[in-house]
Amino acid sequence: MSESAPSSLVRPYAVTRGRTKPKTELPLEALISTTATARSEFGTLTPECQAICDLCQEWRSVAEISALCRIPLGVARVLVADMAEQGLVQIRSSLNTDNRPNVNLLERVLSGLRKL
């Protein structure tokens, strides 16, 4: 087992201090990118936040972060929301101001699924 993979489901939730929901709404398709602040503070970040910063040099979805870091989706959402609050990542969300999904995004997803 690699060192980056958690040994159990207990450890990831310990990283979030038991929180399972982010402070702000964060859809799993939201795109995340590392900021200059994160790059300058990289050495002071937790290993989990460092891993997310490394992954998000290019835009990544919350779902991709969860899968590539091998952490539960709830943990990824909490960590990313916390990092956004600290200015370590920026978020591009598909939610409109009224918290409804973007219709254009849903149509593109449906079109992509039909092509499969």
Secondary structure, DSSP 8 states (H G I E B T S, - for coil): --TTS-SSSHHHHHHTTT--S-SS---TT-EEEE-HHHHHTGGGS-HHHHHHHHHTTS-EEHHHHHHHHT--HHHHHHHHHHHHHTTSEEEE--B-TTS-B-HHHHHHHHHHHHH-
